[in-house]
Amino acid sequence: MMADFLGDDILINDDLDAVIAVGSGDFSTVSGVDCVVQDIIEELSFPYGDDPSNPGRGNRLMQFTNCDADDQLAAIEMAQEVKAVLYRDPRVKAGSVQVTATPGAEGSVVISFTTISGQVKENLVVPISSEVRL
């Protein structure tokens, strides 16, 4: 039953396009912790101000693509931003998020967290791009 709370959704690919199941022509779906992961990746690719109907949605990770990869302050700020995004999701257990961030043009974040159902996701690598992918 807890997997139901973690959600189910249409599966999207790396380009954030819906995936169609071969043979049936139906949309493929994702559920449980995989749904949480997909939602987190989508949120992390969404800059502030990109959704006019929800101006509070998004993050400021894009701004760190202009920083040097060894900028420790930028890495700390990126990690804080990622944690803020994850903790807005009620499916993520409070206090469970760990983030390692690397700023720069080839920047990324590595995330580990626990869902409220106790499922652990470790070493989720999310590249940070200066391009809006939506």
CYANA upper distance limits for C-alpha pairs under 8 A (distance plus 0.5 A):
  1 MET  CA      5 PHE  CA      7.51
  2 MET  CA      6 LEU  CA      6.99
  2 MET  CA    117 SER  CA      6.60
  3 ALA  CA      7 GLY  CA      7.07
  3 ALA  CA     31 SER  CA      7.59
  3 ALA  CA     32 GLY  CA      5.07
  3 ALA  CA     33 VAL  CA      7.92
  3 ALA  CA    117 SER  CA      8.21
  4 ASP  CA      8 ASP  CA      7.65
  4 ASP  CA     31 SER  CA      8.17
  4 ASP  CA     32 GLY  CA      7.22
  5 PHE  CA     32 GLY  CA      8.20
  5 PHE  CA     91 ARG  CA      8.24
  6 LEU  CA     31 SER  CA      7.61
  6 LEU  CA     32 GLY  CA      5.36
  6 LEU  CA     33 VAL  CA      6.86
  6 LEU  CA     35 CYS  CA      7.43
  6 LEU  CA     36 VAL  CA      6.96
  6 LEU  CA     91 ARG  CA      6.64
  7 GLY  CA     31 SER  CA      6.08
  7 GLY  CA     32 GLY  CA      6.18
  7 GLY  CA     35 CYS  CA      6.58
  7 GLY  CA     36 VAL  CA      7.77
  8 ASP  CA     29 THR  CA      7.30
  8 ASP  CA     30 VAL  CA      5.96
  8 ASP  CA     31 SER  CA      4.53
  8 ASP  CA     32 GLY  CA      7.04
  8 ASP  CA     35 CYS  CA      6.29
  9 ASP  CA     29 THR  CA      6.02
  9 ASP  CA     30 VAL  CA      5.99
  9 ASP  CA     31 SER  CA      7.00
  9 ASP  CA     35 CYS  CA      7.06
 10 ILE  CA     18 ALA  CA      7.04
 10 ILE  CA     19 VAL  CA      8.00
 10 ILE  CA     27 PHE  CA      6.80
 10 ILE  CA     28 SER  CA      6.42
 10 ILE  CA     29 THR  CA      4.88
 10 ILE  CA     30 VAL  CA      6.65
 11 LEU  CA     18 ALA  CA      6.34
 11 LEU  CA     19 VAL  CA      6.16
 11 LEU  CA     27 PHE  CA      7.80
 11 LEU  CA     28 SER  CA      5.89
 11 LEU  CA     29 THR  CA      5.12
 11 LEU  CA     30 VAL  CA      5.77
 11 LEU  CA     38 GLN  CA      8.46
 12 ILE  CA     16 LEU  CA      5.62
 12 ILE  CA     17 ASP  CA      5.57
 12 ILE  CA     18 ALA  CA      4.90
 12 ILE  CA     19 VAL  CA      5.97
 12 ILE  CA     38 GLN  CA      8.20
 13 ASN  CA     17 ASP  CA      5.99
 13 ASN  CA     18 ALA  CA      6.99
 13 ASN  CA     19 VAL  CA      6.87
 15 ASP  CA    133 ARG  CA      7.28
 16 LEU  CA     42 GLU  CA      8.04
 16 LEU  CA    133 ARG  CA      7.72
 16 LEU  CA    134 LEU  CA      7.31
 18 ALA  CA     27 PHE  CA      7.48
 18 ALA  CA     28 SER  CA      8.27
 19 VAL  CA     27 PHE  CA      6.40
 19 VAL  CA     28 SER  CA      6.13
 20 ILE  CA     25 GLY  CA      6.27
 20 ILE  CA     26 ASP  CA      6.17
 20 ILE  CA     27 PHE  CA      5.01
 20 ILE  CA     28 SER  CA      6.02
 21 ALA  CA     25 GLY  CA      5.90
 21 ALA  CA     26 ASP  CA      6.02
 21 ALA  CA     27 PHE  CA      6.28
 21 ALA  CA     28 SER  CA      5.72
 30 VAL  CA     34 ASP  CA      6.66
 30 VAL  CA     35 CYS  CA      5.86
 31 SER  CA     35 CYS  CA      5.17
 31 SER  CA     36 VAL  CA      8.35
 32 GLY  CA     36 VAL  CA      7.20
 33 VAL  CA     37 VAL  CA      6.72
 33 VAL  CA    115 THR  CA      7.85
 33 VAL  CA    119 GLN  CA      7.54
 33 VAL  CA    121 LYS  CA      8.27
 34 ASP  CA     38 GLN  CA      6.64
 35 CYS  CA     39 ASP  CA      6.65
 36 VAL  CA     40 ILE  CA      6.66
 36 VAL  CA     91 ARG  CA      7.88
 37 VAL  CA     41 ILE  CA      6.73
 38 GLN  CA     42 GLU  CA      6.73
 39 ASP  CA     43 GLU  CA      6.64
 40 ILE  CA     44 LEU  CA      6.61
 40 ILE  CA     85 VAL  CA      8.29
 40 ILE  CA     86 LEU  CA      7.35
 41 ILE  CA     45 SER  CA      6.90
 41 ILE  CA    126 VAL  CA      7.26
 42 GLU  CA     46 PHE  CA      7.10
 43 GLU  CA     58 GLY  CA      6.75
 43 GLU  CA     59 ASN  CA      8.21
 43 GLU  CA     85 VAL  CA      7.83
 44 LEU  CA     58 GLY  CA      7.61
 44 LEU  CA     59 ASN  CA      7.14
 44 LEU  CA     61 LEU  CA      7.97
 44 LEU  CA     82 VAL  CA      7.87
 44 LEU  CA     85 VAL  CA      7.88
 45 SER  CA     58 GLY  CA      8.35
 45 SER  CA    128 ILE  CA      7.92
 45 SER  CA    129 SER  CA      8.32
 45 SER  CA    132 VAL  CA      7.45
 45 SER  CA    133 ARG  CA      7.09
 45 SER  CA    134 LEU  CA      8.28
 46 PHE  CA     50 ASP  CA      7.43
 46 PHE  CA     57 ARG  CA      8.17
 46 PHE  CA     58 GLY  CA      5.37
 46 PHE  CA     59 ASN  CA      6.90
 46 PHE  CA    132 VAL  CA      7.63
 46 PHE  CA    133 ARG  CA      8.26
 46 PHE  CA    134 LEU  CA      7.91
 47 PRO  CA     57 ARG  CA      8.24
 47 PRO  CA     58 GLY  CA      5.13
 47 PRO  CA     59 ASN  CA      5.43
 47 PRO  CA     60 ARG  CA      6.33
 47 PRO  CA     61 LEU  CA      7.82
 47 PRO  CA     62 MET  CA      7.50
 47 PRO  CA    132 VAL  CA      8.01
 48 TYR  CA     55 PRO  CA      7.27
 48 TYR  CA     56 GLY  CA      7.25
 48 TYR  CA     57 ARG  CA      6.43
 48 TYR  CA     58 GLY  CA      4.75
 48 TYR  CA     59 ASN  CA      5.69
 48 TYR  CA     60 ARG  CA      6.88
 49 GLY  CA     54 ASN  CA      8.43
 49 GLY  CA     55 PRO  CA      5.72
 49 GLY  CA     56 GLY  CA      7.80
 49 GLY  CA     57 ARG  CA      7.72
 49 GLY  CA     58 GLY  CA      7.64
 50 ASP  CA     55 PRO  CA      7.86
 50 ASP  CA     57 ARG  CA      8.43
 50 ASP  CA     58 GLY  CA      7.96
 51 ASP  CA     55 PRO  CA      6.36
 51 ASP  CA     57 ARG  CA      7.36
 58 GLY  CA     85 VAL  CA      8.41
 59 ASN  CA     81 GLU  CA      7.37
 59 ASN  CA     85 VAL  CA      7.73
 60 ARG  CA     64 PHE  CA      8.36
 60 ARG  CA     81 GLU  CA      7.71
 61 LEU  CA     65 THR  CA      8.09
 61 LEU  CA     78 MET  CA      6.81
 61 LEU  CA     81 GLU  CA      7.66
 61 LEU  CA    128 ILE  CA      7.44
 62 MET  CA    128 ILE  CA      7.26
 62 MET  CA    129 SER  CA      6.80
 62 MET  CA    130 SER  CA      5.69
 62 MET  CA    131 GLU  CA      8.40
 63 GLN  CA     67 CYS  CA      8.41
 63 GLN  CA    130 SER  CA      8.09
 64 PHE  CA     74 ALA  CA      7.12
 64 PHE  CA     78 MET  CA      7.81
 64 PHE  CA    103 PRO  CA      5.89
 64 PHE  CA    104 GLY  CA      6.59
 64 PHE  CA    107 GLY  CA      8.32
 65 THR  CA    103 PRO  CA      6.36
 65 THR  CA    104 GLY  CA      4.72
 65 THR  CA    105 ALA  CA      5.08
 65 THR  CA    106 GLU  CA      7.77
 65 THR  CA    107 GLY  CA      6.83
 65 THR  CA    128 ILE  CA      7.68
 65 THR  CA    129 SER  CA      7.25
 65 THR  CA    130 SER  CA      6.55
 66 ASN  CA    103 PRO  CA      8.28
 66 ASN  CA    104 GLY  CA      6.09
 66 ASN  CA    105 ALA  CA      6.80
 67 CYS  CA     71 ASP  CA      7.15
 67 CYS  CA     74 ALA  CA      7.57
 67 CYS  CA    103 PRO  CA      6.38
 67 CYS  CA    104 GLY  CA      5.36
 67 CYS  CA    105 ALA  CA      8.07
 68 ASP  CA    103 PRO  CA      6.87
 68 ASP  CA    104 GLY  CA      5.63
 69 ALA  CA    102 THR  CA      6.37
 69 ALA  CA    103 PRO  CA      5.38
 69 ALA  CA    104 GLY  CA      5.28
 69 ALA  CA    105 ALA  CA      8.45
 69 ALA  CA    107 GLY  CA      7.64
 70 ASP  CA    102 THR  CA      8.03
 70 ASP  CA    103 PRO  CA      7.92
 71 ASP  CA     75 ALA  CA      6.89
 71 ASP  CA    103 PRO  CA      7.56
 72 GLN  CA     76 ILE  CA      6.78
 73 LEU  CA     77 GLU  CA      6.75
 74 ALA  CA     78 MET  CA      6.53
 74 ALA  CA    103 PRO  CA      6.91
 75 ALA  CA     79 ALA  CA      6.68
 75 ALA  CA    100 THR  CA      8.17
 75 ALA  CA    101 ALA  CA      5.58
 75 ALA  CA    102 THR  CA      6.12
 75 ALA  CA    103 PRO  CA      6.34
 76 ILE  CA     80 GLN  CA      6.77
 76 ILE  CA    101 ALA  CA      7.74
 77 GLU  CA     81 GLU  CA      6.67
 78 MET  CA     82 VAL  CA      6.71
 78 MET  CA    101 ALA  CA      6.64
 78 MET  CA    102 THR  CA      8.48
 78 MET  CA    103 PRO  CA      8.00
 79 ALA  CA     83 LYS  CA      6.68
 79 ALA  CA     99 VAL  CA      6.02
 79 ALA  CA    100 THR  CA      6.92
 79 ALA  CA    101 ALA  CA      6.17
 79 ALA  CA    109 VAL  CA      8.06
 80 GLN  CA     84 ALA  CA      6.69
 81 GLU  CA     85 VAL  CA      6.88
 82 VAL  CA     86 LEU  CA      6.76
 82 VAL  CA     99 VAL  CA      7.90
 83 LYS  CA     87 TYR  CA      6.48
 83 LYS  CA     97 VAL  CA      7.01
 83 LYS  CA     98 GLN  CA      8.27
 83 LYS  CA     99 VAL  CA      7.86
 84 ALA  CA     88 ARG  CA      6.85
 85 VAL  CA     89 ASP  CA      7.68
 86 LEU  CA     92 VAL  CA      7.12
 86 LEU  CA     97 VAL  CA      8.11
 87 TYR  CA     92 VAL  CA      6.84
 87 TYR  CA     93 LYS  CA      8.33
 87 TYR  CA     94 ALA  CA      7.27
 91 ARG  CA    115 THR  CA      6.04
 91 ARG  CA    116 ILE  CA      6.03
 92 VAL  CA     96 SER  CA      8.07
 92 VAL  CA    113 PHE  CA      7.54
 92 VAL  CA    114 THR  CA      6.59
 92 VAL  CA    115 THR  CA      4.97
 92 VAL  CA    116 ILE  CA      6.21
 93 LYS  CA     97 VAL  CA      8.36
 93 LYS  CA    113 PHE  CA      7.99
 93 LYS  CA    114 THR  CA      6.12
 93 LYS  CA    115 THR  CA      5.62
 93 LYS  CA    116 ILE  CA      5.30
 96 SER  CA    112 SER  CA      8.25
 96 SER  CA    113 PHE  CA      5.65
 96 SER  CA    114 THR  CA      6.11
 97 VAL  CA    111 ILE  CA      7.54
 97 VAL  CA    112 SER  CA      6.25
 97 VAL  CA    113 PHE  CA      4.94
 97 VAL  CA    114 THR  CA      7.62
 98 GLN  CA    111 ILE  CA      6.25
 98 GLN  CA    112 SER  CA      5.66
 98 GLN  CA    113 PHE  CA      6.88
 99 VAL  CA    109 VAL  CA      7.11
 99 VAL  CA    110 VAL  CA      6.09
 99 VAL  CA    111 ILE  CA      5.17
 99 VAL  CA    112 SER  CA      7.09
100 THR  CA    109 VAL  CA      6.16
100 THR  CA    110 VAL  CA      5.64
100 THR  CA    111 ILE  CA      7.19
101 ALA  CA    107 GLY  CA      8.10
101 ALA  CA    108 SER  CA      6.52
101 ALA  CA    109 VAL  CA      4.86
101 ALA  CA    110 VAL  CA      6.89
102 THR  CA    107 GLY  CA      5.54
102 THR  CA    108 SER  CA      5.83
102 THR  CA    109 VAL  CA      6.70
103 PRO  CA    107 GLY  CA      5.01
103 PRO  CA    108 SER  CA      7.20
105 ALA  CA    128 ILE  CA      8.48
105 ALA  CA    129 SER  CA      7.63
105 ALA  CA    130 SER  CA      7.98
106 GLU  CA    127 PRO  CA      7.89
106 GLU  CA    128 ILE  CA      7.63
106 GLU  CA    129 SER  CA      7.93
107 GLY  CA    127 PRO  CA      6.54
107 GLY  CA    128 ILE  CA      5.72
107 GLY  CA    129 SER  CA      7.74
108 SER  CA    125 VAL  CA      7.34
108 SER  CA    126 VAL  CA      6.01
108 SER  CA    127 PRO  CA      4.59
108 SER  CA    128 ILE  CA      5.43
109 VAL  CA    124 LEU  CA      8.49
109 VAL  CA    125 VAL  CA      6.31
109 VAL  CA    126 VAL  CA      5.82
109 VAL  CA    127 PRO  CA      6.92
109 VAL  CA    128 ILE  CA      7.79
110 VAL  CA    123 ASN  CA      5.97
110 VAL  CA    124 LEU  CA      5.88
110 VAL  CA    125 VAL  CA      4.99
110 VAL  CA    126 VAL  CA      6.89
111 ILE  CA    122 GLU  CA      7.08
111 ILE  CA    123 ASN  CA      5.86
111 ILE  CA    124 LEU  CA      5.47
111 ILE  CA    125 VAL  CA      6.98
111 ILE  CA    126 VAL  CA      8.42
112 SER  CA    120 VAL  CA      7.93
112 SER  CA    121 LYS  CA      5.99
112 SER  CA    122 GLU  CA      4.72
112 SER  CA    123 ASN  CA      5.90
112 SER  CA    124 LEU  CA      6.85
113 PHE  CA    120 VAL  CA      6.40
113 PHE  CA    121 LYS  CA      5.97
113 PHE  CA    122 GLU  CA      7.04
114 THR  CA    118 GLY  CA      6.30
114 THR  CA    119 GLN  CA      6.01
114 THR  CA    120 VAL  CA      4.90
114 THR  CA    121 LYS  CA      6.72
115 THR  CA    119 GLN  CA      5.80
115 THR  CA    120 VAL  CA      7.01
